[in-house]
């Protein structure tokens, strides 16, 4: 398998390495950056706060709802579009 490129966030400086993923945010090793970009094409983003969901919200103008656990009750009124 060819090596995948690393990507650095221009806002916070975080480097995403697809070979490693982002285990702290539940992103499995081998997840291509392009898969993360697909988030910007959905109607609403639901998940924990992260640079990637924030970026997808900003780029796609997509509202997101931040939750800390799967057991948390969704509050759709709390949805917002990320602004940088």
Secondary structure, DSSP 8 states (H G I E B T S, - for coil): -----EEE-TTT--EEETTT-BGGGTB-TT--HHHHHGGGGSSEEEES--HHHHHHHHHHT-EEEE-SSTTS---GGG-B----
